């Protein structure tokens, strides 16, 4: 079972994502802010991270940087799920090596497709 950590500051979105991922057969846990997300990833060692960008305190870019600079979490696939849809942010994500980028609002099928794509890229 794929273990996923979702980092999302909007409670309703976090709850819906966790419920949806669980119904789809994933072992999903969540964190409501960047610091909690970093700690959760370090303790849970998930197979995949889904993270918002715009969060108070530690934002998604800082989460990504922190986890990539830690050898214990650097190789975990990372997907941004965010309302930030400008070309500059998407280009920055590509340059940094973010594995996937999904913009809100999103369809569950689109997210699942990105998850499968990221897993396929990482396994092959």
C-alpha positions in Angstrom: 0.0 0.0 0.0 1.4 3.4 -1.0 2.0 5.6 2.0 1.3 9.3 1.3 1.7 12.4 3.4 -0.5 15.4 2.5 0.6 18.8 3.7 -2.3 21.3 3.4 -3.3 24.2 5.6 -7.0 24.4 4.5 -8.7 21.9 6.8 -11.6 21.0 4.4 -9.2 20.3 1.5 -6.9 18.3 3.8 -9.8 16.2 5.1 -11.2 15.6 1.6 -7.8 14.6 0.2 -7.1 12.2 3.0 -10.6 10.6 2.7 -10.3 10.3 -1.1 -6.8 8.9 -1.0 -7.8 6.4 1.6 -10.9 5.3 -0.4 -8.5 4.8 -3.4 -6.4 2.4 -1.3 -3.6 4.7 -0.2 -2.3 4.9 3.4 -2.8 8.7 3.8 -1.8 10.9 6.7 -1.8 14.7 6.8 -0.3 17.8 8.4 -2.0 21.2 8.6 1.2 23.3 8.2 4.7 23.1 6.8 6.5 22.5 10.0 4.2 19.7 11.0 4.5 18.3 7.5 8.3 18.2 7.6 8.2 16.4 11.0 5.5 13.9 9.7 7.5 13.1 6.6 10.7 12.5 8.7 8.9 10.2 11.2 6.5 8.4 8.7 9.0 8.0 5.8 6.2 8.0 3.2 6.4 6.8 -0.4 5.0 10.1 -1.7 4.5 13.7 -0.5 1.6 16.0 -1.7 2.1 19.6 -0.6 0.4 22.9 -0.9 2.6 25.9 -1.7 0.8 28.9 -0.1 0.8 28.2 3.7 1.4 30.5 6.6 4.8 30.1 8.3 6.7 27.5 6.4 5.4 27.5 2.8 5.6 24.6 0.3 8.9 25.9 -1.2 10.5 25.8 2.2 9.1 22.3 2.9 10.5 21.1 -0.4 14.0 22.6 0.3 14.0 21.2 3.8 13.1 17.7 2.8 15.5 17.7 -0.2 18.4 18.8 1.9 17.9 15.9 4.3 19.4 12.7 3.0 16.7 10.7 4.8 13.9 12.4 2.9 15.6 13.7 -0.3 14.5 10.9 -2.6 10.8 10.8 -1.6 8.7 11.8 -4.7 7.1 15.3 -4.2 4.0 16.7 -5.8 2.8 20.3 -5.4 -1.0 20.6 -5.2 -1.7 24.3 -5.2 -3.7 27.3 -6.4 -0.5 28.9 -7.6 -0.8 28.5 -11.4 1.5 31.1 -12.8 4.2 30.1 -15.3 7.0 31.4 -13.0 6.1 29.0 -10.2 5.6 26.1 -12.5 9.0 26.8 -14.1 10.6 27.1 -10.7 9.2 23.7 -9.7 10.5 22.1 -12.8 13.9 23.6 -12.3 14.1 22.4 -8.7 13.1 18.9 -9.8 9.6 18.7 -8.2 8.1 15.4 -9.4 4.6 16.7 -10.1 2.5 19.9 -10.1 -1.3 19.9 -9.9 -3.3 23.1 -9.8 -6.4 23.8 -7.7 -9.2 23.3 -8.3 -8.5 19.8 -9.5 -10.3 16.6 -10.4 -9.4 13.5 -8.4 -8.6 11.7 -11.6 -6.0 14.3 -12.5 -4.3 13.9 -9.2 -4.3 10.1 -9.4 -2.9 10.4 -12.9 0.0 12.5 -11.7 0.6 10.1 -8.8 0.8 7.2 -11.2 3.0 9.1 -13.5 5.4 10.1 -10.7 5.6 6.5 -9.5 6.2 5.2 -13.0 9.0 7.7 -13.6 10.6 6.8 -10.2 10.4 3.1 -10.7 11.5 2.9 -14.3 
